Amino acid sequence: MTIDRRRIIRAGLAGIAAAGMPGATLASAVTSSPRPLDILVLGGTGFIGPHMVREALRRGHRLTLFNRGRTNDDLFPDVERIVGDRGGDLEGLRGRTWDAVIDNSGYVPRHVENSASLLSASTDFYLYISTVAVYEKFDRLNDEDAPLATIADESIEEVNGETYGPLKALCEKRVRAEIDAERLAIVRPTYICGPGDHTDRFTWYPVRTRRGGAMLWPGGPDAAMQIVDVRDLATFTLDCIDQRLHGTYNAVNPVASYTFGDLLEDCQAVTQATVDPVWVDDDFITAEDLHGALPIYRAGELRPGEKIGFSGQRAYAAGLTIRPERETVRDLLRWWDTLPAERHAEARFRLTPEDEAALIGRWNSRNS
């Protein structure tokens, strides 16, 4: 059977709307902006982009989307779209001005430099979505002033697990060279979760929990995780635009405030399913290469009481609000249930039921 991938993606985005855009109660606390702004979004139709576009439209702003027009080109029919390519075709942006630019699709330093250079004189404010993966080390508590990762060959443009963080750090460096500090905000989210998530990382846990039975869990119930709901990220992004909050901000939930044990409890509460958690240690995870199969977990890191993780204090002081993680679990599962069977079949879950059962067998044998 041929699967229409674009139709599946559109169905998923429509499912967000069908689910009532969970979390709208939080957003409703923010009234319309002081004045309508003309905002250019570089991207806007992937995972985080639609949430930002909807929040901007809700506040009464006028938007222009710039992208290749290959994905969800009918998602916002009432919003202006400029078709182009950050890899070399920026002509559609020339001769235009905007009050603000949101760059949420910049992964390659050359692309970010070219767009920031072109738009520097065309906008009053520029916001770049980066990542906490930019930090040099992860065995410490990183605030926004902690050292960043570097890459020896700055001409590399292949984005993979090893280059993603250093390249995003280089993107930050390039955008800072083009945009004055008082006109620039850089937001560094951690794992972004919530309705519309195409990565299926956080999604694995509630979806798998609903099946019940013996279930692999990483590290232990006290292993902490840091995430951010995509809607909280979108709200904070627009707050930065509306209030011209320049500077750099980690968008994360509080350090060591949420654990995998909490996630297990939330998943069981939301699904009303009962699982028998099998907590596997770091040695087993490494030996069985389960780092990606048990997503978001990082071996040996994020233990309660230790100063490890990412500080969100600067963003909280600027207004970032973090909703309860159970709300994210509930709304994510609600969205997931709106997706077609084809999308479920293509989920990026690395563990099949058979693989998981075999791993649990090996774990039990090792510890018997």
N, C-alpha and C positions, 0 to 999 in steps of 0.2 A: 504494500500500500504506500502511495506517495503522500508524504506529510507536508502540508503547506505551512512552513515555519513562520512566515509573516502573519498568517491567519492565527496561528497559535499565540504569537506575541500580542497581537491585537486583542485576542480574546482575554489574555491575562490582564492587559491594561483595562479592558472593559470590566473585568472582574473586580478591579479595585473600585470602580464606580458602583458596580452592582452591590458590592459589600458596603456601600454607603460611605466610602472613604473613612474607615474607622479612625478615630482620633480627632474628628472634626470639632469635638467639644473643646479640646485644648486650643486649636487654632482660633476658635470663635472668641477667645479671650482677647485677641488682638483685633482692634477695629481697623477700618480702612486707613491707609497711609495718609500722612499729612497732606501730600499732594501726589497726583498721579505722575509716575515716572516712565520714561521710555527706557526699556531694559532690553539689552541684547543678550541672548543666551547662546553660548557656543556649545551646541549639543541639544539637549532638551527632550529627547524622545527615548532615552534608554531606561534605566532604573530610577536614579535619583532625579533626573531632569524633569519628568512629568510632575513629580511632587512639588518641585520648585516653581514650575510654570503655573500649576493650579493655585499655589499659595500667592504668587504674584498677581494673578488674575483676580483672585478673591479680594485682594487689597486694592484693586482698582487700577493697577499698572497696565501700561501698554507694552506688548512684547514683540520682539522679533527673534525668530529662531534661525540659527545658521548651522547647517549640517549638509550631509551629502544627499539627503532626501531618499535614502534607501530603506529606512526603517520607520514604520508607523507614520508615513507621510500624511495620513489622514487623521492623525490623533487630535490635532487642534486646528480644525478647518477655519476658525475665525481668527487665527493668529498669523501674522505675516511670517513667511519663510523665505530665506535666501539660501539658494542651493550653491554649495561650494565645497571645498576640500581643504582642510587645514594642512594637508601635505603639500599644497602648492597653488591652490586656486582660491585666493582671498579677494578677488576683484569685486565681488558683490558687496564688500564692506567698505570700499573706498568712497569717499565723498559723503558719508553719512555720519551723523552724530547721535549719541545716546547719553542719557544721564548716568547709566551704570551698565557694566558688563559682568555677567556671571560665566566664568570659564569652568565648566564641570566635565570637560572631555579632553583635558590636556595631559598626555602621558609621555610625549616625546619632546625633549627640550627645544629642538628646532622649531617645532610647531608652535609651542607656547611663546617662544621668543618672537617669531614672525607675527603672530596675532597681537601680542602685547605691544610690539613696536608700531604696528600699523594703527592700533586703536588708542594709543596713548594720548594723542592729541584730539581724539574723537569722543572721549568720555570723561566725566567728572570723577568716576569711581570704578575700580576694577576689583573683582573678587575671584580668587583662584581657589578651587577645591583641591587640596593636596591629600595627605594621608599621614597617620602616625608611623607608617613604615619608613618615613624619612630619617628616623633617628639612627644614630651610629650604633648604639647598644641597647639591648632590651632587658638587661639584668639589673636595672636601676629604675628609679622614678624619674621619668622624663617630663620636665615642663617645657614650655615653648622655647626656652633659651638653651636647652641641652644640645650638645654637638650633633651634627647631622652626618649621615652617611655620604661617602664620596665614591666616585667611580673613576678608575684609572684612565679609561679611554672614553672621553666625553663625546666621541662621535658615534658610539653605540646607540642604536635605535630599536633593538629588539627588546620587547618588554616581556620578561618572564619572572619566575619566582625570585631569582637572584638579583635582577636588575631593576625591578619595579620600584623599590624604595629609593635607591640611589638616583635613579632617573627622575623621580618626582622631586627629590631634593634639588637636583640640578634645574628642574623646571622652576622651582621657587627662586633659585638664584637668578635665572634669566628674566623672570617676570619682575623681580625687584630692580633689575638693571634698567628696565624700561618704564616702570610706573613709580612715581614719587610715593614715598612711604605714607604720607597723609592721605593719599588717594587709593591705598591698597589694603585689602584684607586677605589673609590666607587662612583658610579653615582646614584643619587636619582631623578628619574623622577616623575613628577606629572601625571595626567591622560594622558595616551598615546593614541593618535588618529591617524587616517589615514588609507590608504588602507591595508586590511588584518585584521582589528580589529574584533576579534571574540566576544568581550564583548558587542557590540552594544549599548554602552552608548552614546558617542558623536553622533553616527550614527542616533540615534532616531530623532534628531532635523532636519537635512535636509530631511530625508525620510518622516517624518511626515509633514513637511512644504509643500512638494510637493503635498500633498493631499488637501491643502487649507482649507478654512473655519475657524470657531472658533477653536482656539488652546490654550491649557494650556501652560503657561510659568511661571517659578518660580521667586518669589522675586520681580522683577521689572527690567526695562531695564538698570538700573545703577548697578545691581548686577554683580560683576566681577567674572571671572573664569580664572584659570590657567591650561593650557594644554601644551603638547609638541607633535609635529608631529613625528611619529615613524621614519621617514627618517632623521630628524634632530638629533634624539637620536642616530641612527645608525652611522651617519657621525661623531658625537662627540665621540662616543665610539671608532671608528677606529682612530680618531685623537689622543685620549689618548694613544692608543696602539702604533701608529707610533712615537709619540713624547715623550713617556714615561712620561705622565703627571700624576704624583702621587698626591694623596690627595682626598678630598671629594667634590663633585659638585652637586648642585641642578640643574636638567635639567627642566627648566620651561620657559614659556614666562614671560615678565616683570610684576611685581606686578601692578594690577589695570589698565593694559593697554588694556584689552579686556573684554567686558561685554556681558551679555545675550542679551542686546539690539543690540550690534554689531553682535552677532551670528544670531539673527533674521534677521537683514539686509542682512547678507551674505547668509543665507539660501534662502531668497526670491530672491536675485539677481541671485543665481546659478540655482535655480529651475524655476525661472520666474513664481512663484506661488504667490498668495496673500492670506495671512492669517489675521484673526482678532484676535490679541493676547489677551488672557485673563490672566492678571498678577495676580497670587494668592499670598497671603502673607504667612509669616512663620506659623502663627497660623493655617491657613487652611491646609497648607502642613503637619503640625504635626498631626492635628486632623484626616486627611484623610490618613495618613501614605503614603505620596507621595514622600518621600525622594529618594527611588530607582526608582520610576516611572518617576520622573523628574530628570534624572541623572545629576551628576557632581555638582549640586547645594548643598550647605551646608547652612542651615538656619542660619541667623544672622552673616554670615561671608563674607569676601571679598567685602567690600564696597569701592568705590573709595574715595581716600583721607585719608583712614585709614591705619595705619601701620599693616596690617594683610595679611598673605599669606606666600610666600616662595621667598626669594631673590635668583636671578640667577646671581648676579653680578660676583661671582667668576668664574662661568662657562663661562660667556660672555668674561671675560678677558682672559680666556684660549682658546677661539675660538668658543664657541657654537654659532651657527647662528640660529635664529628663523625665519622661513618663514612666510609670511602673513597667517593669519588664514583662510582667504577666499580660499587660495590655498588648504589648508587641506580639507575644506568643498567640494570644487569642485572635487578634486581627490578622496576623499572618496566616494562621490556619483557616480562618474564614475566607480569606482571599484565595488560598490554595484550593479550597473546595469549589471555587467558581471556574477553575481551569479545565480545559477539555482533557479527555483521556490521553490524547497524544502527548500533551505537555507532561502529564504525570509519567508517561512511559519514557520520556526523554530526560527525566530529572537527573541532575548531576550528583546523584548519590553513588558513592563508590562501593558501599557494602551491599551485596545482595543478601537475602535471607540465608542462603546456603553458605556464603562466605562467613557471615556473622556466626552462624551456628558452629562452623568448623573452628573459628577463632576461639569461641567460648569453650569448646571442647579442649583445645590445646591449653588454654589458660587454666582450666580446671585440672587437667592432667598435671600441669607443672606445679600446681599448688595443692595437690592431693597428698 
